[in-house]
Amino acid sequence: MSSGGWTSNESISPNGRSPRSISTHISQPRSQIFIRAPSSSSRIVPSTAGSQIHRPQSSGIFGSRTNTISSDSAFGSPFHTPQSSSRLSSRTLSTFTSPRRENAPIPSIEFPDSSISETADAPNPRNIATRLERGSSSHGNTSVRTHNTRSDLRPSQLTYRGLYNTTPEPGAQHCGSSSPTISQQRLRNSASNSTTQFRSSSAPVESAPNNTPAATRPYDVHDEPAPDTPYFNIEFQRGLRQAKVIAEQIADILETCELARDRDSQIYRMIQTANKIRRFVAPSICTIGIVGDSGVGKSSLINSLLDEVELAETAGLGAACTSVVTEYRSRLPQHSARYTIEIDRMTDSEIGEQLRELLWSYRFFHITDLDDIGMGADEQTRLEAKSKLAWDTLKAAFGSKRELTETYLQDPSDGAEQRIQTRLREWSSTLRWPDDSHESGWLGSAETAVECKSQTQQFLAGNLWPFIKVIRIYLSSQVLKSGAILADLPGFHDSNNARVKAAETYMYKCDEIFVVADISRVNTNKNVEIIFQKSLGSNLKNGRPSQGISLVCTRSEDIDSDEISKEFFSSRRNPNTGRVKQLKETIDDIECNSERPGALRQRDEAQEELNYLFMTARNEYIEKLVQRNHASLFINRKLSVFCVSNKAYSYYRRLSRVHELPIKGSGIPALRSHCHKIPAQAQFRISHHFLTVTLKGFVQRVQLWLAGGSQETMPNDATVQRLLDTLTRDLKRKSADFVQQTQEEQKNIAKDSLIQPMSMNLSPWTQSALQVSKGWTSLHPAQYAAFCRGCGSFGSAKCPWANWNLELIEPMIDIMSTCWEEYSERTATSMEELERLVVAPLDALLTQVKGMLAYRIIPVHITDSVVDFSGAPLFAEAVETKILSIKYAFSVAGETLEAQLEAIERNASSDHPNAYIREAMVPVYRACSIDKGSGVTSRRHARMREAIGSARFPVLFKAIRSHVMKALYELIKDIMKNLHGDINELLRQISTNIEMLRGSEARVLAMNGDFLDRLEIVLRAIMGEMENIEEIAARVKSRAEESH
């Protein structure tokens, strides 16, 4: 059956461990491994059972042949002679043969004056594909994608070699790779020349590709094509590099000034600003959380994405690697080592909570008669695992203490738990951290991956890991250059509540989650749902709306060639059917005539392409199938699906020649490209502001300083001073008042829109909750206890799944949903009004200055004299730029406010480990769980009623209201504090610009040497480049807006 006619329940075999599977089994020192294909094979059939995706009928078999070397073998690789191997059939696939190529790879063209790399149209990378192109797409119209094995790059497409945001590279990255290093040479121009020569980049320039023949060059990740987004627009990237050139040119000429070393001078401060601009890098603004069970290839995936060898290896670390978040971040300019390691320790309060949770997990299992309270076997097994994890963790931390025994922890006497907690806290305060650690953690560096792992394992393998929150590893990697952070996240299962809360909070803040699963597990719809539920926890239903989800299926190399050929390439509806047939014929023909020159190379190229087509066909089907069947799980969130082969990538990546097609077929380059797309929109906004406001404002500042030394501006001391006084008196005072007024207004809005409605409904909500809890009393005592142990959630064959927490707050959710919408709208309006109030005085100042420019006089209300103000045009432009800066600060503050309000509403209106309902009810659930003896059922019911309260004393909903009020007020305070700081800084910059016009420094320098003349020459030359940068930024932004 053709794949085009399958229903949503049909699928292709993802586990692929069938007799004719592509194998990643590489037996060294053999260079080629072939899979012998028995006559039996698994069969794909349309599923009528509703959710089945794959129906395997046999398991995979690995086989190999003896290799012999032929003199005809290209590049000295082994050749399978007819004497040493049976004839290669069309049913035999070799993924990891040693490929041969005659054609050059896609060329990377370095601009003469920059390190921006473009990729031009290239000939087919596969010689065999060129010879077979006739008839490859002669099957009429079809919805199946044609896989062109030629380059997918557009003409003049940017590669990562030309991406802005490069930092000094300490050396080559990948084992067996010869990736170009980045030059540290700083190209300076002589400021004393009458003309100024500009380069296209002042960033560290990567060395141009060497002259090594393409057939022997290794694969270079920097030559992968960048996504087609505004941030990766080649003109825009060139503009970013040119901005650094401009900053460097100005810094060069300023450093020749005699005041360049005077820390109190304006020249010195301008040099510092120029250096900051020159070092501007795209910030790490996007976090990609990576989750998955042990053994699914999560660490291998991280290594592949980073293009590293075993950096993310976690084997043998046990509970440590499942409890600590490990972040991989792009190196910062101040990092000189290849790897910089940063360890974050828990705070005292976090350590206290961690110890309480560990002790609770251990003691509940051991001192509670689980059979007596009717606990089922499955739940007992789960609690036993948590108890064991708690014991292992405590033993790892305090194993040297003789007093720490299981008997000690199981002490059933009154007050024992509190005594043990106190002793554990005492022990935690005596832990010995490395001598070079500091209060919040530790900072170190390494030059190799092995050394880096050794540095981190001194924490993870010892007694300190229970109290580590995050490990950050900074390195230079292509996938991180756009500002992405890869975060290896711990799972939610078999972990104490403190770790679960921390992991859940971290996951919620991630911009995207990669759920990693073995492709053999993605075989039914039910399995996919279980994978999502287990990996995402409460984030499955309560995740951030803007958060993307990607299912990454590993081990895509496991595939049945006969199955794929039959199901995808047996019909002419697939445009690649002809290509597959021709490739098989070519392989068979070469096996019969293997002695002719170049035969081995041609066969391997054909086999590579055949493998690529087979893997891609199966992968695309799985990706579409999962998206179609499971996108609804995430409501408004985007679901992406990728199939990758870490083994294939690792194998071909370390070979000494370029193998673009099999590396592309591994799926890793596509997933890396997806990682770049995630932060691209935010990076474009930041970088656009950098070009059009930050850089422009700095150049204007230098221009104003230069204008202050001119003869026309010098007489205006009184005018400039009056302007400065006006700015200080009016703008700063008024802006402070406006911010304070808005902060109080925001609090009043919170009271009117949220706190007041909550207060008015405390009694009815409490009565409703009491009625709901009364219904729970009809449950069997064992079921009631199970709900308490599950923090309000439970379900079994005899008891339908339910969530008590959501049942309690359901009336509140219904009423408050519209209140939250109203509050969000009113706060946005309030912020807009504050922006108008702050900008209005600046607009008035701008109008005054433009009036000076129009009439060439100073208005009477500013100064009694009529004076020519030659600095007015420059100052007017500078004020306009600062107004843009203030508007940008408001937009950032508004987005932050919106995101934080969303998180507060989630905590108030849903059930997850950090929800306010959990904060109030968990202590009650635990008290009910450990209670036992006569009358326990009545006591549990009474505790629940007490926790809810009464109409007169609404305990539960008062607690939730208090949480909401506290969180809102703290958020408003923080937002306004940061915004006030931003406004003051921009007003200070305006004051500085006015001070520049006084020209005190420039006047002195005008009488000594030709510095002002040389600076003027540089600025005149720069202005043309500035106009070009602004045009590029405007053009790219306009195109982006039109496309949306």
Residue, then its C-alpha position, 0 to 999 in steps of 0.5 A: m500500500s502506498s503511504g499516501g493512502w494510509t489513515s491516521n492510525e497506520s504507521i511505519s515500524p519505528n522500532g526497526r529491529s527487524p531482520r533487514s534493519i539499518s544498523t549502527h553497530i560499528s565493529q572496529p577496526r572494520s571500516q564497513i559493516f553490512i547487514r545480512a538480510p534473512s528472508s523474513s521481514s516485519r510487515i506494515v499493515p493499516s491498523t484497525a485497532g484505533s491507536q496502533i502505529h507499529r506491528p513488529q513481527s520479528s526482531g533485528i539481527f546484526g551481521s557483518r562481513t569480512n573486509t579485504i582491501s582492494s587496490d581500486s579502493a578510493f582513498g585507501s578504504p576497504f573494498h568488499t570483493p566478490q570473494s570475501s562477501s556475497r552479492l549485495s542485494s537491494r534488501t541489504l542496507s549499510t548505513f555506516t559504509s565508508p562513503r566515497r565522493e568525487n564532487a566537491p562539497i558545497p563551497s563556503i565563500e568568505f567575503p573579502d572584507s568580512s567573515i560572513s559566509e554565503t553558500a552558493d548553488a553547488p553541483n550535486p554532492r552525490n555523483i551517482a545522484t547526478r547520473l541517475e537524475r533522469g526519471s527521478s521525479s517522473h511520476g506525476n503530481t503527488s503530495v509526497r515530498t521529493h527528496n532532492t539529495r542536492s544541496d538545500l541551500r538557497p543562493s547566498q544563504l548565510t551559514y553559521r560561519g558568518l553568524y554574528n556573536t563570535t567570541p574568542e575560540p581557544g581551539a578546535q572543538h570536536c574530536g577528529s575535526s579540524s574546524p577553523t579557529i577564530s583569529q584574535q587579530r584586531l585590525r586597527n586603522s590609523a586615525s592620523n590618515s586623511t581617509t579611514q578604511f573600514r572592514s566589514s567586521s571587527a569581530p574575531v574573524e574565523s580563518a578561511p577554509n583551507n585548501t584541503p581538497a573537499a573530498t578529504r576535509p572533515y564535516d564542519v558544523h559552521d557550514e550548515p545553513a542558517p534558518d530563513t528568519p530576519y535575524f539570520n538575514i545575511e544583510f542584517q548580520r553584515g550590519l551587526r558586524q559593521a556596527k562593531v567596526i564602527a565602535e572599533q574605529i571610534a575607540d581607535i581614534l579616541e585612544t590616541c587622545e591625551l585624555a584617554r587614560d584619565r578616568d574622570s574624562q568624557i573621552y575615557r567614558m566614551i572609550q568604555t562605551a565603545n568597547k562595550i558595543r564592540r563586545f556586544v554578543a547575542p545574549s542567552i535568552c532562550t532555554i531549551g529543556i531536555v527531558g527523557d528517561s534513562g537510556v533513551g539517548k538524552s546525553s548522546l543527543i546533547n553531545s550531538l547538538l553541541d558537536e562534542v564527544e561525551l561531554a554530557e556523559t552521565a553514566g555511573l552517577g546514579a541519583a546525582c544525574t537525575s536530580v541536578v539541572t545541567e545547563y550548556r551555555s555559550r561562552l562569554p567574552q571574559h571566558s578564556a578557557r575552552y570550558t567554564i564550569e559554574i556550580d550553584r549551591m542551594t540556599d539555607s532555606e532550600i537545604g532545609e526544605q530538601l532535608r525535610e522532604l527527604l526525611w518525610s519520604y524515608r520515614f513515611f514508608h518505613i514507619t507506616d503500616l502500609d497494608d493496614i491503611g489499604m495501600g496497593a502494591d503498585e503504590q507501595t513499590r513507588l513509595e519504596a523507590k522514593s524511600k530508597l532514593a531518600w536514603d541514598t541521598l542522605k547517605a551520600a551527604f552524611g555517610s561519614k556520620r556514625e549516627l546516621t543509620e536506618t534505625y536512627l531515621q526510623d525512630p518512632s518516638d514522639g518528636a523524633e522527626q523534629r530532632i532528626q531534622t535539626r541534626l541533619r541541618e547541623w550536619s549540612s552546615t559542616l559540609r566541606w566544600p572545595d577551598d576555592s568555592h564561594e558562598s553561592g557556589w563554585l567557579g572553575s575551568a577546563e581545557t578538555a571534555v575529560e577535564c570538564k567532566s572530572q571537575t563536575q564529578q567532584f561534586l556529583a560523585g561526592n557528598l555535595w550533590p544533594f545540595i547543588k541546584v544547577i551546573r552551568i557549562y560555558l563553551s563555544s558551540q554552533v548551536l548556542k551561538s544564537g542565544a539558546i541554552l540547552a538544559d538537561l533536566p531531571g525527571f519528576h518520578d522517584s524524586n522528593n517533593a522539593r526537587v519536583k517543585a524545583a524541576e517543575t518551576y524550571m520547566y515552566k520557564c523554559d521556552e521549549i521542551f525537548v521530550v526525548a524518547d526511543i523511536s521504538r517506544v513511539n509505536t502506539n498513540k497510548n505510548v506517546e501519551i504516556i511519554f508526554q505525561k511522564s516527561l512533562g508532569s503538570n506542564l503537559k496541561n498547565g504549561r506556558p502557552s508560548q512554550g513549544i514542545s518537541l518530541v525527539c525520537t532517537r535511534s532512527e537508524d533502526i529501520d527495515s529496508d524491505e519494509i520501507s521499500k515496500e510501503f513507501f517506494s512501491s508506488r509511482r505516486n512517490p516521486n522518489t520511487g524511480r530514484v530508489k529503483q535506479l539506486k538498487e540497480t546501480i548497487d547490484d550492477i557494481e557488485c557484478n562488476s566490482e573490478r572496474p575503476g571507481a566502482l567502490r566509490q560509486r557503490d558507496e555513494a549509491q548506498e548512502e543515498l538509498n539509506y538517506l531516502f529510506m530513513t527520511a521517508r520513515n522519519e517524515y511519516i512518523e513526524k506527521l503521524v505524531q503531530r496529527n494525533h497528538a497536537s491536540l494534547f497541547i491546546n495552543r502550544k506548538l508541537s514539533v517532531f524530529c527523528v534523529s540518529n546520534k550513532a549515525y551522526s557520531y560515526y560520520r562526524r568523526l570521519s576525515r572526509v565530508h559526509e553531508l548526506p548521511i549527516k543530514g539524514s541523521g536529523i541532527p542538523a535539522l534539530r540544530s536549526h530548530c534550536h536556532k529558530i527558537p530564540a531568533q525572533a527575540q534576538f532580532r528585536i534585541s539586535h535591531h534595537f542595538l543597531t538603531v538605538t544603542l549604536k546610534g546613540f553612542v555615535q551621536r554622543v561623540q558628535l555632540w562632544l566634538a560639536g562642543g569644541s567648535q567656535e559656534t558652540m563655545p559661546n553658549d555656556a549659559t544656554v547649555q547650563r539652563l537646558l541642563d538645569t531644566l532637564t534635571r529639575d523637570l524630567k527627573r523629578k517628574s519621571a520619579d513622581f510618575v513611576q511612584q504614582t503608577q506603582e500605587e495605581q497598579k496596586n489599586i487596580a490589583k485590589d479592585s480587579l482581583i483582591q476585592p472580588m476574592s474577598m467578596n466570594l470567600s464565604p460562598w467558595t468556602q461553603s462550596a468547598l465544604q460541600v465538595s469535601k463532604g462528598w469525599t467522606s463516602l469513599h472507602p477509608a483506603q481510597y481516602a487515604a490514597f488521595c491524601r498520599g497523592c496530594g489530592s490526586f488518585g485513581s484506580a480501577k475501582c475509583p475513577w481518577a479525580n483531583w481534589n484540589l481542582e474540585l475545591i477551587e473550581p468555583m473560584i476559577d470560574i469567577m476569577s477568569t474574567c477578573w484576571e482578564e480585566y486586570s491584565e487589560r487595566t495594567a497594560t493601560s496603566m503602563e501605556e499611560l506611564e509611558r506617555l507621561v514620561v515621554a511627554p516632557l521629552d517630546a516637549l524638550l525636543t519641540q523646544v530644541k527643534g524650535m531653536l533649530a528652526y529659528r536659530i534662537i533660544p526661546v525667552h523662557i529658557t534664556d533671556s539672551v538671543v543666542d545662536f545654538s549650533g548644537a541644536p540639530l545634533f541634540a534634537e537627533a540625540v533626544e529622539t534616539k533616547i525617546l526610542s530607548i525609553k519606549y523600548a524599555f517600556s515594551v520590555a517591562g510590559e512583556t515581563l509584567e504580562a509573563q509574570l502575571e500569567a505565572i501568578e494566575r497559573n499558580a492561583s488557578s491550577d494544580h501543580p507542585n507550586a500551586y497556591i492550593r498545594e501550598a495550603m493543602v499539602p501539610v494537611y494531606r501529610a498529616c492525614s497520611i501518617d495518622k493511624g489508629s482508632g478513629v483515624t477516618s473521623r480525624r482525617h475528615a475533621r482535618m480537611r474541614e479545618a483546612i477549608g475553614s467555614a463561611r465565617f473563617p474561610v481559611l483556605f481561600k484566605a490563604i490563596r488570596s494572601h499568596v496572590m496579593k503578596a506575589l502581585y505586590e512584589l511583582i509591581k514593586d520589581i517592575m517599577k523599580n527596574l523601569h525607574g532605573d532604566i528611565n533614570e539611566l536614559l535621562r542621565q545619558i541625555s544630561t551627559n549629551i547636554e554636558m557634551l555641548r559645553g565642550s570643556e574638554a574639546r576646547v582644551l584639545a582644540m588648542n593642542g594638536d589636530f585630534l579634533d580634526r582627525l576625529e571629525i574625519v573618522l566621524r564623517a566616514i562613519m556616517g555613510e556606514m551608519e545610514n547603510i546600517e539603518e536602511i538594512a535594519a529598516r528593510v529587514k524589519s519591514r519584510a518581517e512584518e509583511s511576512h506576518 
